[in-house]
């Protein structure tokens, strides 16, 4: 190959040669991706306008890929900043990053933006996008960039340059006279930004510091096609309808109180009823599969977490230690060290393994107040936790059994939209991950083998592992269209060594077990938030806090209504009587608003016949039926988890 040629390897393994200095946009077109927004070159995302000077692995990135969307939304934030500066020349720009869904920009105009302002900015963005301005990358010496921003009065950019950017050369992206300091990459032109919507505005402290300036943050979203924006806005409305914070309040499931403290929910009677069902369900399922359920205290010595390494890696998320007698105790941020102590309290033989220790373990984590969101992120939580202590030859079968358990649980909860992430360590990160590369290679290779043998499609996430080992994370899609981790399975060769865990092998010698950390239904709090939104408050019969409600037509029917309630409650059903003085039509409406699966209307005819007039939440009026017939129907629903 000539020295003036470069060899490009495409994702499908094919190769092609180009003259050195070829523009990446041309390479993307040859790869069959004229819709590429950027290109990944040897793992680094670069502009389409960049040139290739040496052999490389090249992957065109489109809007369908996360990195492509990130580039698209980052360029959109610049477009918004350009529109703002044209409409409000006095505006001072701070930062404008892409986020999981869209982008935002923090801006100082001395007052909050109004809805009318957002309308004007959005209209100007459309004009600028339609002008199809080229977006160019330029570099300036750092001192020149400083002088430029000082002359412009852009004090936030000046601060960023002085405190956060040590580079001697600073990159900018320029479009039609507007430029913004940025590492990039960006789109090649503004015309690629088609469908535009500014969503909201609010306040944000500069650098997240409540003692600094209050800026105005504008959130927006853009798409290559209008129908994508329409779908997003529909999903946004659906997310509002399903928001667990609103539904939790309306359905009286949980509450927060200032007097209790931030991030500390209380479970109201109806929410507690669902939680009891969840706990009973998962404990019975785990016990049936050989798990041993335990209880561990909410406190532990700081020394325990120093041994595990959590004190070093996780300290910022732990509450401060408290001095008690001659000990320093800390609120439990995770359950693993406690379970290690339970395993260690007696000698184990190879015949005893695997030992599966499980707990609905209460934990306490310090989450910053700005990150607290309903039940999704709280400071006090109960985790469906377990640790499997096994021999190396048992790892694959135990891991496969956990994956099978996850699948069974997801089927029962009607969860179908999920994917798997294989989270590995980043060898370049010497601060977060332990430094025994051989141990990492052993654990990660074993985990890959398990996934291949189980034929499980997955996405590799470099740098997503825990400090002690790799993991498989199950990412579910929420009603808001976001992905969050609901289940996790982690492989750990490190902590058994730190805690000197042992079992006596067949050879009579001490051996080190392998630990599988796993959580199937996450914390009770996060699972509750997910289920509220997943079912939009309309819980299936087996989960519903109130499975049936008896509605007497008049006061004289109240004794019979209570008799029906008592008979159903004796079967373990969750049943209430609406004994209010309202008309039965109003009682039915109230039952519908509370999403009660079955309403049982009773009057003279029903009392005389020992029957109930059944109204189903999903099927409407089912007509009268004898109480035993209804009992059979609802118990079948519960058994089928319908």
Residue, then its C-alpha position, 0 to 999 in steps of 0.5 A: x500500500x502506498x504511503x499516501x493511502x489509508x486503510x479503512x476498516x468498516x463495522x462489517x469487517x470489510x476494508x477500503x483504501x483512500x487517499x490520505x486526508x480523505x474527508x470522513x463524510x465521503x467515507x460514511x457515504x461509501x459505507x452506505x450511510x449518507x445520513x451519518x451525522x458524525x463518525x467514530x474513528x478508532x473509538x473516538x467520535x469525530x466531525x464529518x468534516x474531519x480528515x483521515x490521515x492514517x489507517x483506522x476503524x471507522x463507524x458512521x453514526x446516525x440519529x438512531x445511535x446514542x452518539x449520533x443523537x448526542x451530536x445532533x442535540x449538541x449542535x441544536x443547543x448551539x443553534x438555540x444559543x445563536x437564536x438567543x444572542x440574536x434576539x437578546x444581545x445582552x444575554x450571557x451564555x454559560x453551558x449547553x450540553x446534550x442530555x438523554x432526551x434533547x438538550x438545554x442551555x443555561x443563559x443569563x438575561x437578568x430575568x426568567x424567560x417567558x413563554x412568549x420568549x420561548x416562542x420567539x426563540x423557537x421561531x428564530x431557530x427554525x429560520x436559522x436551521x432553514x438557512x442551512x449554515x455550514x458549521x465550522x470548527x476553528x481553533x484559537x490560542x487560549x489567551x486569544x480566546x480569553x481576550x475575545x470573551x472578556x471583550x464580549x463580556x461573556x463572564x461565564x465563558x471566561x470563568x470556564x476558560x480560566x478554571x476548567x480548560x488548561x489547553x493551549x489551543x481552544x476549539x470553537x464551532x462557528x455558524x454564520x458569525x456566531x461561535x461557541x467554545x466547544x470540544x465537539x463534534x458537531x453536525x456539518x450544517x444547521x439544515x440537518x436540524x428539522x423538527x424543533x420544539x422548546x419544552x420548558x424553562x426554569x432556574x439553575x444555579x451557576x455550577x450548581x452552587x446555590x451561592x452563585x448566580x441564578x441562570x435561566x435554563x431552556x430545555x429543547x428537543x429536535x429531530x430529523x423528521x416531524x413525525x419523530x417530534x410528534x411521537x416524542x410529544x405524544x410520549x411526553x403527554x403519556x409520561x405526564x399521565x403516568x407520572x408516579x408522583x402524581x398518581x401516587x398522590x391521587x391514589x394515596x400510595x405514598x407521601x413525603x413530608x418536610x418534617x421527615x426530611x428530603x428523600x424519605x418517603x412514607x408508604x400510605x396504607x394502600x401503597x403498603x398493601x402493594x409493597x406487602x404483595x411485592x415482598x411476599x411474592x419475591x420472598x416466596x419465589x426466592x425461597x422456592x429456589x433455594x435462597x435463605x432469607x436473613x435480617x441484618x442491622x441497619x448499622x455497621x462499623x466503618x471498619x466493615x466498609x473499609x475492608x470491602x472498599x466501599x469506604x474508599x470508593x463510595x464514601x460520598x454517598x454514605x452518611x457520616x459516621x456516628x461515634x458510639x462508645x468506642x466505635x464509629x458506626x455508619x448507616x448501611x449503604x449496601x448489604x453485601x458486607x453483612x451477608x459476607x459476615x453471615x457466610x463467614x460465621x460458620x465453616x463451609x464445605x464444598x458440599x454446602x455450596x452454593x449458599x444463597x443468602x437473600x434479604x429485603x435489606x434496608x439501606x441509606x444513601x446520601x443523594x444530593x437534593x437536586x437528584x431526588x425524584x419521587x420514589x425513583x431516587x430516595x435516601x432510604x430504600x429497601x433492596x431485593x438483595x441476594x448474594x450467592x456464594x459458589x464454587x468456580x465450577x458453579x458460577x455459570x449455572x448459578x448465573x444462568x439461574x439468576x437470568x432465568x429468575x429475572x425472566x420469570x419475574x418480568x413475565x409475571x409483571x408484564x415487562x417486555x421492553x428491556x435490554x441487557x448491558x454487559x458492564x465492564x471495567x475501564x483499564x484506563x481508570x486507575x482511580x475507581x477500579x481495583x488494579x488486579x487486571x488478571x482478576x478482571x480478565x478472569x471475571x469478564x471472560x467468564x461473564x462473556x462465556x455465560x452470555x454466549x452460552x445462554x445466547x443473550x444479545x447484549x450491549x457492552x458498556x466499557x466503564x460501567x462495572x462496579x469497582x469490584x467486578x463486572x455485571x449484567x444490567x437489565x435496562x427497562x424502558x419507563x413510561x417517560x421513554x427513559x431507560x433505567x436499571x431494574x435488575x443487576x447480576x454482578x460477578x465478584x472475585x475481589x471481595x471474597x479475597x478481602x473478607x478472607x471467605x473460605x470453604x473446605x474443598x474436596x481435597x481438604x484444603x481451604x478455597x476461595x468462593x466466588x460471589x454473585x451479587x444480584x437484585x431482581x426487582x431493584x428497591x421496593x421504592x424504585x419498583x413501585x415507581x416503575x409499576x405505577x407508571x408501567x400500569x398507569x395506576x391500573x394495577x392487575x388484580x393480584x397487585x391492586x391495593x384494593x381488589x374489589x369494592x362493595x357499593x351498597x345502593x342504600x343504607x339498608x344494604x350496608x349490612x349485606x355489603x359488609x357481609x360480602x366484604x367479610x366473606x371475601x376478606x376471609x379468603x385473603x382478598x383486599x376488599x373495602x365497602x363504600x359506606x358513604x351517603x353518595x348515589x351509587x353512580x357517584x360511588x362507581x365513578x369514585x371506584x373508577x378514579x381509584x382504579x379498583x379492578x372490581x366493583x360489586x353493587x348490592x341492592x335488594x335483589x342481590x341481598x335476597x339472592x346472595x349475589x353481587x352485580x359485578x362491574x369490571x374495570x376493564x370489561x364493564x358490567x358483567x351482570x349479577x352473579x352468586x358470591x361464590x362465582x365471583x370468588x372463583x373468578x377473582x381468585x383465578x385472576x390472582x392466580x394467573x396474575x392477570 
